[in-house]
């Protein structure tokens, strides 16, 4: 059988006694030779994006969340584990990772908390005022 690689590209083990064996390529590198490059994607980028978008949207809806990845994988002809990986990456990328977002949310919630405490204090004092006036009216 004839090799598809040039003779200068055979793999050799080069090691000294006491060292671990390391795999070494002759003169050619992977990116120089088309047969050694990483395999093309099995699914086109457009299909990946469409299937991922469909699965992420389906997982957001509580009614369609159960089995969404398997169902969409069958509909689009994509392997379910590949789609699961794409969805996981998309969902991880969509999460806010910057602490600025968290800090802004905390500030907003603290402001809302202060406003609610003020409202509660106003309602308590109004309740006490009206309860006192009702009590005074009954005594007269």
N, C-alpha and C positions, 0 to 999 in steps of 0.2 A: 504494500500500500504506500502510495506516495504522499508525502506531507504537504500541507498547504502553506507551511511556513518556510522561509528561506533557511538554508542549512546553518546560518550564523545565529539563529534564534532558538536553538534548542535549550531546554532547561538543564542546568547542571547544579549539583549540590557541591558547595564549596565550604569546607570546614576543616579546622585544625583539630588534632586530638584534644579532647577535653572541652571543646566548644560545641554549641548546638549547631545542627545543620541548618543552613539558610538557603532558601531557593533563590536562584539568580538567573536572570535572563541575559543572553549574550549581548548583541549589539543593538537590538531593536527594542523599543519600548512599546507598551500597550497602546498609547495614543497614536503612535506612528503607523501601526498596522491595523487595517480595517477589520480583520478577523478577530483581533484581540480586544477591540473596543467593547465597552459595555453593551449588552444587548439592547436593542431598541425597545421602547415601551410596548407592552403587549396591547394596551388600549390607547387609542388616540387621546390627546389632551382634552379635546372638546367633549368626548364621552366621559372622561374622568370628572371634568368640572360639572357636567350636567347631572351625572349620577350622584356626585357628592352633594350638590345643591338640593336635589330631590330628597335625598336621605336626611340631610340636616333639617330641612323644612318639615319632613314627616316626623322626625324625632321631637320637634318642638311641640307638635300637636298631641295632647294626651290621648286622643281617640285613636290615632294611627301610630303611636310610639312603639307599641309591642310588635315585634317582627318586622319593623320598617326596613332594616338593612337587608334581611333575607328576601323580602318581597321585591324591593327595588333592584336588588342584584339579579333576581330572576327576570324581571321585566327588561332590564337593560343588557342582559347577557354578560354581566361582569361577575367574577368570582366573589363570593360574599366576604371572604377574608381580606381581599384587596380593597373592597368598598369599605369595610370596617376600618381599615388602616387609614384610608383617605378621610373618612368622616372624623375619626379621632384627631387627626392632624388639623382638620378644618375647625373643629370645635376648640381645640387647644389654642389655635391662632386667634380665634374670636374672643377669647377671654381677656379681660383687661389685665395687662401685666404691669402697667406703670403704676407706681405708688401715688402719682399725682391724681389719678382717677379715684383711688381709694380715699385719699386725703380730702378731695373735693366732696365726695359722698359723705364722709364723716362730718365735715363742716356743715353741709346742708342738713344732715340729720340732727346735729346739735342745735342749729338754729330753729328747726321745727320743734324740737323738744322744749326749748326755751319759750317759744310761742304757746305751746300747749300748756306748759306750767302756768304761764301768765293767764291764760284763759280759765284754767281750773281755779286759780286764786280769785279771779273776778267772779266766777260762778259761786264759789264758796261764800264770798262776802255778800253777794246779792241774796243768796239763800238765807244767810244769817240775818240780814237786814229785814227781809220779808217775813221770816219766821218770828222775829222780835216784834214787828209791827202787828202781826196777826195775834200774837200773844197779848200785846198791850190792848188791842181792840176788844178782845174777849173779856178782859178784866174790867173794862169800863162799863 
